[in-house]
Structures are given as structure tokens and as C-alpha cells.
Amino acid sequence: MEQKFKPGDIVRLKSGGPKMTVIKYDPAQGADLTCQWFEKDSQFKEKSFNQDALEVYQTESPIIVTG
């Protein structure tokens, strides 16, 4: 399977959740990526996810009003 993300990319689950940093991609593990993130209580987490369950994290652009 083609690698969709690279280490350093910021992603999230397609179903929602926190933004996560891709740490590594291991082709030997199929399409799994290891991601790290912090929970709201500052608890550090690390887990592998199938890349098909992830999407690039999109920040909302601020609305700039001039004039």
C-alpha cells in the first residue's frame, strides 16, 4: 500500500479526536502508522493506526476583518 503520511505530519482520526503527530511508518506492519499526542489532561499517548483511518489535520483559518 502507498504511504499517505510521513513522520512529522499532523493527523487526526477521520471520526474525530485530537491532533496527533506521525512518528513512524513501518511497511512491515501493513499500513500502520505510529502516532503520538497529548490528552486534554496532558497525558501522553502513543498508538498505531491504519493510515486509512487518518486524515491530515486541518486548522480553521481565522477570519480577518479589515476596514
C-alpha positions as CSV (number, residue, x, y, z in Angstrom):
1,M,0.0,0.0,0.0
2,E,1.2,3.5,-0.8
3,Q,2.4,5.6,2.2
4,K,0.0,8.5,2.6
5,F,1.7,10.3,5.5
6,K,5.3,10.8,6.7
7,P,6.9,11.3,10.1
8,G,6.2,14.9,11.3
9,D,2.7,15.1,9.6
10,I,-0.1,16.2,11.9
11,V,-3.2,14.0,11.5
12,R,-6.4,13.0,13.2
13,L,-8.8,10.1,13.0
14,K,-11.4,10.6,10.3
15,S,-14.0,10.1,13.0
16,G,-12.6,13.0,15.0
17,G,-10.3,13.3,18.0
18,P,-7.1,15.1,19.0
19,K,-4.4,16.1,16.6
20,M,-1.6,13.6,16.5
21,T,2.0,13.6,15.2
22,V,3.1,10.8,12.9
23,I,6.2,9.3,14.4
24,K,7.0,6.4,12.1
25,Y,5.7,4.3,9.2
26,D,6.5,0.7,9.2
27,P,5.7,-1.1,5.9
28,A,6.3,-4.4,7.6
29,Q,3.2,-3.7,9.8
30,G,1.0,-3.2,6.8
31,A,-0.4,0.3,6.5
32,D,0.1,1.2,10.2
33,L,1.5,4.5,11.4
34,T,2.7,5.2,14.9
35,C,1.3,8.5,16.3
36,Q,1.8,10.4,19.5
37,W,-0.4,13.0,21.1
38,F,-1.4,14.6,24.4
39,E,-4.9,14.1,26.0
40,K,-6.7,17.2,27.5
41,D,-5.3,16.2,30.9
42,S,-1.7,16.4,29.5
43,Q,-1.4,12.6,29.5
44,F,1.0,11.5,26.8
45,K,-0.3,8.7,24.4
46,E,1.2,6.6,21.6
47,K,-0.6,4.2,19.4
48,S,-0.5,2.7,15.9
49,F,-3.4,3.3,13.4
50,N,-4.1,2.1,9.9
51,Q,-3.4,5.1,7.7
52,D,-6.8,4.7,6.0
53,A,-8.4,5.7,9.3
54,L,-6.4,9.0,9.3
55,E,-6.7,12.4,7.6
56,V,-4.5,15.5,7.6
57,Y,-5.4,17.7,10.5
58,Q,-6.9,20.9,9.1
59,T,-6.9,24.1,11.2
60,E,-9.6,26.5,10.7
61,S,-8.4,29.7,9.1
62,P,-9.1,32.8,11.2
63,I,-11.5,35.3,9.7
64,I,-9.7,38.6,9.2
65,V,-11.8,41.7,9.0
66,T,-10.3,44.9,7.7
67,G,-11.6,48.4,7.2
